[in-house]
Amino acid sequence: MSRFYQLLYCISLLSGCWLMMMGVHELGHVIGGLLTGGIVSHIVLHPLTISRTDLSANPYPAIVVWAGPMLGVLLPLVLLPMACMLRWSQAPLVQFFAGFCLIANGAYIAGGALEGIGDCGVMRQTGTPLWVMWGFGLLTVPAGFWLWHRLGSLRDWWRHPDRISTQTAWTAFLILIGLVVLMVVFSSR
């Protein structure tokens, strides 16, 4: 039965990180838009879609488009040393989330660069060279894996499902459900 709780925890953690990563990424676009005089008209932040921020006025689209992935990696990286300095017991989860955000944002920008997928299309239209997008991925993806590596062996974690308590697994699941409910209730339609 401990394997079930380990899997429940793992699925809840990964899903929760995905949803929070989308939120932090879109927060970057929103802040970038507001700081450059843009007008945010629509934010899509729903658990069953890919997140998106639309601006009705966007005087500096290159800044706004880069603000998403930049804040998407920098905010979790700023939170990590704070969690460690405060000796917060959940600092390893913050480290996992920071690594997740580095990998997800980096893979998205580097992987979508050639085809101009999502934000990458705007980056290309506003003059960002391919090598800059690939460079962003080459910096962030390995850094994310490095943060994960410092958490310990995945193989060792998998061999010891009893390390995840029933309470921890259900707590992670309930947090995920809470995130989904918040996103559904507050998502623009």
C-alpha positions in Angstrom: 0.0 0.0 0.0 2.9 2.4 0.6 3.7 2.2 -3.2 0.2 3.7 -3.8 0.9 6.6 -1.5 4.3 7.2 -3.1 2.6 7.3 -6.6 -0.2 9.5 -5.3 2.4 11.9 -3.9 4.5 11.8 -7.0 1.6 12.5 -9.4 0.2 15.2 -7.1 3.6 16.9 -6.8 4.3 16.9 -10.5 0.8 18.1 -11.5 0.9 20.8 -8.8 4.3 22.0 -10.0 3.0 22.2 -13.6 0.0 24.3 -12.5 2.1 26.6 -10.3 4.8 26.9 -13.0 2.1 28.1 -15.5 0.9 30.6 -12.9 4.4 32.0 -12.2 5.1 32.2 -16.0 1.9 34.1 -16.7 2.5 36.4 -13.7 5.8 37.3 -15.5 3.8 38.3 -18.7 1.3 40.3 -16.6 4.0 42.2 -14.7 6.0 42.7 -17.9 2.9 44.1 -19.6 1.9 46.4 -16.8 5.5 47.7 -16.3 5.7 48.6 -20.0 2.4 50.4 -20.3 0.5 47.4 -21.7 -3.2 46.6 -21.0 -3.9 43.0 -19.9 -7.1 42.0 -21.5 -7.3 38.2 -20.9 -5.5 35.6 -18.8 -6.1 31.9 -19.5 -5.0 29.9 -16.5 -7.1 26.7 -16.5 -5.8 23.3 -15.6 -7.0 21.8 -18.8 -5.4 24.3 -21.2 -2.0 25.8 -21.9 -1.8 29.1 -20.1 -1.8 32.4 -22.0 -1.9 36.1 -21.3 -3.3 38.5 -23.9 -2.7 42.2 -24.0 -5.0 44.6 -25.9 -2.2 47.2 -25.9 1.4 46.0 -25.9 3.9 48.7 -26.7 6.9 46.4 -25.9 6.0 42.9 -26.9 9.6 41.7 -26.8 9.9 42.6 -23.1 6.5 41.2 -22.2 7.1 37.9 -24.0 10.5 37.4 -22.2 9.1 38.5 -18.8 7.1 35.2 -18.7 10.0 32.7 -18.8 12.4 35.0 -17.0 10.2 35.5 -14.0 9.2 31.9 -14.4 12.7 30.8 -13.5 13.9 33.7 -11.3 11.0 33.8 -8.8 11.4 30.2 -7.7 15.2 30.7 -7.6 14.8 33.7 -5.3 12.4 31.7 -3.1 14.8 28.8 -2.7 17.6 30.6 -0.7 14.9 32.3 1.4 13.4 28.9 2.3 16.9 27.5 3.1 17.9 30.6 5.2 14.7 30.3 7.2 15.4 26.6 7.6 11.9 25.8 6.4 11.2 22.1 6.6 9.7 22.3 3.0 12.8 23.8 1.5 13.4 20.6 -0.6 10.0 21.0 -2.2 10.9 24.6 -3.1 14.1 23.3 -4.6 12.2 20.7 -6.6 9.8 23.4 -7.8 12.7 25.7 -8.8 14.3 22.8 -10.8 10.9 22.0 -12.4 10.5 25.7 -13.4 14.0 25.9 -14.9 13.5 22.7 -16.9 9.9 23.5 -18.1 10.6 27.1 -19.1 14.0 26.3 -20.7 12.6 23.3 -22.7 9.6 25.4 -23.8 11.8 28.2 -25.1 14.6 26.1 -26.6 12.2 23.4 -28.0 9.8 25.9 -29.5 12.3 28.2 -31.0 12.6 26.7 -34.5 8.9 26.3 -35.1 7.9 29.5 -33.3 5.6 27.7 -30.9 3.7 29.9 -28.4 5.9 32.6 -26.9 8.7 31.6 -29.2 6.7 32.9 -32.2 6.5 36.4 -30.6 10.2 36.2 -29.7 11.1 35.5 -33.3 8.8 38.2 -34.6 10.3 40.8 -32.3 13.9 39.9 -33.4 15.1 37.4 -30.8 17.8 35.3 -32.5 17.5 31.5 -32.3 20.8 31.2 -30.5 19.4 33.3 -27.6 16.4 31.0 -27.2 18.6 27.9 -27.4 21.1 29.5 -25.0 18.3 30.2 -22.5 17.4 26.5 -22.6 21.1 25.4 -22.4 21.4 27.4 -19.2 18.2 26.6 -17.5 17.5 23.0 -18.3 20.8 21.7 -16.9 20.5 24.0 -13.9 17.1 22.5 -13.2 18.5 19.0 -13.4 21.4 20.0 -11.1 18.9 21.2 -8.5 17.1 18.0 -8.7 20.3 16.0 -8.5 21.2 17.7 -5.3 18.0 16.4 -3.7 19.3 12.8 -3.8 18.9 9.7 -5.8 15.6 9.1 -7.5 16.4 5.4 -7.6 16.9 5.4 -3.8 13.6 7.3 -3.3 11.7 4.9 -5.5 13.1 1.8 -3.6 11.7 3.2 -0.3 8.0 4.0 -0.8 7.6 3.9 3.0 9.3 7.3 3.2 6.1 8.9 2.0 3.5 8.9 4.7 -0.2 8.5 4.2 -0.7 12.0 5.5 2.0 13.5 3.2 0.4 11.8 0.1 -3.1 13.0 0.9 -1.9 16.5 1.8 -0.2 16.8 -1.6 -3.3 15.5 -3.3 -5.6 17.9 -1.5 -3.3 20.8 -2.3 -3.4 19.8 -6.0 -7.3 19.6 -5.8 -7.2 23.1 -4.2 -5.1 24.5 -7.0 -7.4 23.0 -9.7 -10.5 24.4 -8.0 -8.8 27.9 -7.7 -7.8 27.8 -11.4 -11.2 26.7 -12.6 -13.0 29.3 -10.4 -10.8 32.3 -11.3 -9.8 31.4 -14.9 -11.1 33.9 -17.5 -13.4 32.5 -20.1 
